[in-house]
Amino acid sequence: MTRLNTNQWLAVVLLAFSVLYLGFAWQVPAFPLPRPVDSDLFPKVLGFILAFLSVLLFFEKPAIQEASDEPEDATQQGPFWLSPWGRVVITSLAIAAYALLLVPLGFVLASTLLSVGLTLYYGYRRHSINLAASLSVVLGLYLLMTKVMDVYLPTGVLPF
Amino acid sequence: MEAFNNLMYGFGIALEPINIAYVFAGVFAGTIIGMLPGLGPISALALMIPITFSMEPSSGLILMAGVYYGAIFGGSTSSILLNAPGVAGTVATSFDGYPMAKKGLAGKALAIAAYSSFVGGTVSVIFLMLVAPLLSKVAVSFGPPEYFALMVLGLTAVVSLSDKSLVKGLIAAVIGVMISIVGIDLQTGTERFTFGSAHLLDGIDFLVVALGIFALAEVFYMLLRGGGGKEAPRNAIGSLKLSRPEMREIAGPVGRSSVLGFFTGVLPGAGATIGSFLGYSMEKRIAKDGDTFGQGNIKGVAAPEAANNAACTGSFVPLLTLGVPGSGTTAVLLGALLVMGINPGPMMIEQRPDVFWGVVASMYIGNIFLLVLNLPLIPLIAKILDLPRPLLLSMILIFCMIGVYGLSFSVFDLLLLLGFGLIGLGMRLFGFPAAPLILALILGDLMEESMRRALQISGGDWGIFLEKPISLALLAVALFSLSAPVIKKRLKREVIDT
């Protein structure tokens, strides 16, 4: 059996998604009064178009990836958390943690922690500059949003 | 005369001290963001939306227009200094700009870029002023079938003119429309794809998607490339002065490319990238020293720069007169306008002349600021390229977060932002263009509404889209536009070969 290429894998995933989507589109409730077009028509059309495009994608030859699009040090050795994909995973987790801690900790504290922590994690070792730059940007944004634009940002454990 | 009076009215708005400050801030911020490789005008505009949210709509749009201009000019700076275009529209600038920089003439190349952008922008604003009111008068007669067809054309044009696969572009557009219909259907009150979550009842905010797919995905991509890729060696800037013969030499290319760029920009989907390539290719053919293009010819910098700035202004025509953006960037602008409570369309010039003419006038002012303030500041602004990449990545993340949270105050939206960031990364790695998705997301609602209204008028008969001559013509052009990738490939090959 021949191996599927990237486009074919993507096509299979997208086809499965379109089938699932169509399933949900059929569950959209009908409007009590008869109408020429109900809420379910557009999603159904979209689901079928996506399924059709998935089939086209299956037969499309994958483009040769340009050298510049290739992650540069994807093959770098070392612990996972320092690898390129490790950095994406850790950053994603940090963003998720930030989202959950934003209200309890407050904008200034949570954002400063995120900025200083990630900058350090990405390998920047000049700690005083890191802290000063992060704090000034976060405080600047906080003051701009709360004092100039009257947008409320959570204060959390700090008094401001 | 009427246009002149209206323009004076616009200047009255744009020259208010606060609006001058916004133009300057927009042009300055746009230049800085546009200069950073990877962060183009779409990211720049998306990052600015939370700031414009509480502003007067005319001021907000004035700021955004400044950001747009600035980002395009900033992209030219990194094209010339680093051979790393921050924006697709400035790729052609790097063909001759970077060789000039390598010869120690970076300052001259930057000055040519600034002068050409100024002329391109100014000429096209004059055209915008003349063409937009005419087009809006025609568009007043558009009904739902015509609007639906126009939006289909806008989408297919953007898809077909993107650099990636046509099928992948269409898939991105379909997914964009799918995202747009999440939430309560306003016509029937029916919930669609909310999965019982109250957070999804109002749908998914376009800013969450735009910041996720563009800015956050770019951060992830830079991380995959080892924290932002290798620092490119930056060439010294040198003198910014141009001699009179040099000015005379670039006058013709700048004039021609400005006109060409404007009309390219008006076409849905074409925009700055195509405009700059066309301008470059036209001058290469016309020039007696065409064989020196690619080796640091000043006309090779002037032509694409004039064309791309003119195209940027041109792309405002369909946005402001029809309410249909012709590119990913103007789609984000449309989103920003909707957030501010403005519905662009044929009636906007009549109903909100302050917004329309204020923006037109601010474009003149923005162009002057680009030239008078940004150019001398370029050696200083270019230092942003020396900012440590880890610090820069963290700052972009903070901007994304505050952008989303400041608009919706929803932790759920922050998690959605993360999700779209990862989707954007996947799209980038697998060659799916992001612009069609964002355009489709913005147009999805309007498209469905127009389609349903048209079908209600016809009693469910789909033939209505083919019976109306304008709608039929627009759909035929949409179908034809899908053959554009072949033409575009040929054009690119010619630019490289000749």
Interface residues (C-beta under 8 A of the other chain):
Chain A: T6 L10 L14 Y21 F24 V28 P29 F31 R35 P36 V37 D38 S39 L41 F42 P43 L46 I49 L50 L53 S54 L56 L57 E60 A63 Q65 D69 P71 E72 D73 A74 Q76 P84 W85 R87 V88 T91 S92 I95 A96 Y98 A99 L100 L102 V103 F107 S111 L114 S115 V116 L118 T119 Y122 G123 Y124 R126 I129 N130 A133 S134 V137 V138 L141 L144 M145 M149 D150 V151 Y152 L153
Chain B: P50 I51 F53 S54 K164 S165 V167 K168 L170 I171 V174 I175 V177 M178 I181 D185 Q187 T188 T190 R192 F193 V219 F220 L223 L224 R225 G226 G227 G229 K230 P388 R389 P390 L391 L393 S394 M395 L397 I398 F399 M401 I402 Y405 G406 F409 V411 L414 L415 L417 L418 G421 L422 L425 R428 L429 F430 G431 E448 M451 R452 L455 Q456 S458 G459 G460
